[in-house]
Amino acid sequence: MSQTKTSQPRSSGRRGPSLAGWNKAPVLPRPEECIALAGAALARARQLLLNPTAEAVLQCEFAMNEVADRLRQFPRSLARAEEAGRANRADLQRAAAALKEDLSQVTILYHKSSQFYASWTRLFSAKRCGYTRRGAPARLVCSHQFVVRG
């Protein structure tokens, strides 16, 4: 019997994902894309705040950070598009202004939801742990233990 040798790809000894190109500047989206992506993230945040569970409020924070990142990219993207002669500045600026107005409304909803959960935590803490000598709710400490009664 003859044995044939199969070639195996040579490993460089390194494991994990390739880091080639990790220091390259990110590709700047077109101004229309900045507005569209920010609008989509803002719609996602607004939808999460319609039923503001604690998890939804946390996810909303990520969506709002994405909106802020896209709005920060917008001026550079608009300037680059104008240099290339492909930007309708007035329309894009109106869209960005409308997006910023929507963002301020969603920010108010976000803060109200956050305040609700902060207040709820204080009330739960007072109910569960009582009060300090100064009359403030005692700090709720998680011991990671289960108590089973019944």
URHUMO-V601589 format. One record per residue. N is the residue number from 1. SS is DSSP state (H for helix, E for strand, L for the rest). NEAR is the number of other C-alpha atoms within 10 Angstrom. Layout:
n=N ss=SS near=NEAR
n=N ss=SS near=NEAR
This chain:
n=1 ss=L near=3
n=2 ss=L near=4
n=3 ss=L near=5
n=4 ss=L near=6
n=5 ss=L near=6
n=6 ss=L near=6
n=7 ss=L near=6
n=8 ss=L near=6
n=9 ss=L near=6
n=10 ss=L near=6
n=11 ss=L near=7
n=12 ss=L near=6
n=13 ss=L near=5
n=14 ss=L near=7
n=15 ss=L near=7
n=16 ss=L near=5
n=17 ss=L near=6
n=18 ss=L near=8
n=19 ss=L near=7
n=20 ss=L near=7
n=21 ss=L near=7
n=22 ss=L near=8
n=23 ss=L near=7
n=24 ss=L near=7
n=25 ss=L near=7
n=26 ss=L near=7
n=27 ss=L near=6
n=28 ss=L near=14
n=29 ss=L near=18
n=30 ss=L near=18
n=31 ss=H near=28
n=32 ss=H near=19
n=33 ss=H near=14
n=34 ss=H near=24
n=35 ss=H near=22
n=36 ss=H near=17
n=37 ss=H near=17
n=38 ss=H near=26
n=39 ss=H near=23
n=40 ss=H near=15
n=41 ss=H near=21
n=42 ss=H near=25
n=43 ss=H near=18
n=44 ss=H near=15
n=45 ss=H near=27
n=46 ss=H near=22
n=47 ss=H near=14
n=48 ss=H near=19
n=49 ss=H near=20
n=50 ss=L near=11
n=51 ss=L near=11
n=52 ss=L near=20
n=53 ss=L near=14
n=54 ss=H near=15
n=55 ss=H near=9
n=56 ss=H near=17
n=57 ss=H near=21
n=58 ss=H near=15
n=59 ss=H near=15
n=60 ss=H near=24
n=61 ss=H near=14
n=62 ss=H near=13
n=63 ss=H near=21
n=64 ss=H near=22
n=65 ss=H near=14
n=66 ss=H near=19
n=67 ss=H near=26
n=68 ss=H near=17
n=69 ss=H near=13
n=70 ss=H near=23
n=71 ss=H near=21
n=72 ss=H near=12
n=73 ss=H near=17
n=74 ss=H near=24
n=75 ss=H near=15
n=76 ss=H near=15
n=77 ss=H near=21
n=78 ss=H near=22
n=79 ss=H near=14
n=80 ss=H near=17
n=81 ss=H near=18
n=82 ss=H near=14
n=83 ss=H near=10
n=84 ss=L near=9
n=85 ss=L near=9
n=86 ss=L near=12
n=87 ss=L near=18
n=88 ss=L near=13
n=89 ss=H near=14
n=90 ss=H near=9
n=91 ss=H near=11
n=92 ss=H near=17
n=93 ss=H near=16
n=94 ss=H near=11
n=95 ss=H near=16
n=96 ss=H near=22
n=97 ss=H near=12
n=98 ss=H near=12
n=99 ss=H near=19
n=100 ss=H near=18
n=101 ss=H near=12
n=102 ss=H near=15
n=103 ss=H near=21
n=104 ss=H near=11
n=105 ss=H near=12
n=106 ss=H near=20
n=107 ss=H near=18
n=108 ss=H near=11
n=109 ss=H near=18
n=110 ss=H near=23
n=111 ss=H near=12
n=112 ss=H near=14
n=113 ss=H near=20
n=114 ss=H near=17
n=115 ss=H near=12
n=116 ss=H near=13
n=117 ss=H near=16
n=118 ss=H near=13
n=119 ss=H near=12
n=120 ss=H near=12
n=121 ss=H near=15
n=122 ss=H near=16
n=123 ss=H near=15
n=124 ss=H near=16
n=125 ss=H near=18
n=126 ss=H near=18
n=127 ss=H near=13
n=128 ss=H near=13
n=129 ss=H near=14
n=130 ss=L near=16
n=131 ss=E near=14
n=132 ss=L near=11
n=133 ss=L near=8
n=134 ss=L near=7
n=135 ss=L near=9
n=136 ss=L near=12
n=137 ss=E near=19
n=138 ss=L near=19
n=139 ss=L near=16
n=140 ss=L near=15
n=141 ss=L near=8
n=142 ss=L near=6
n=143 ss=L near=6
n=144 ss=L near=6
n=145 ss=L near=6
n=146 ss=L near=6
n=147 ss=L near=5
n=148 ss=L near=5
n=149 ss=L near=4
n=150 ss=L near=2
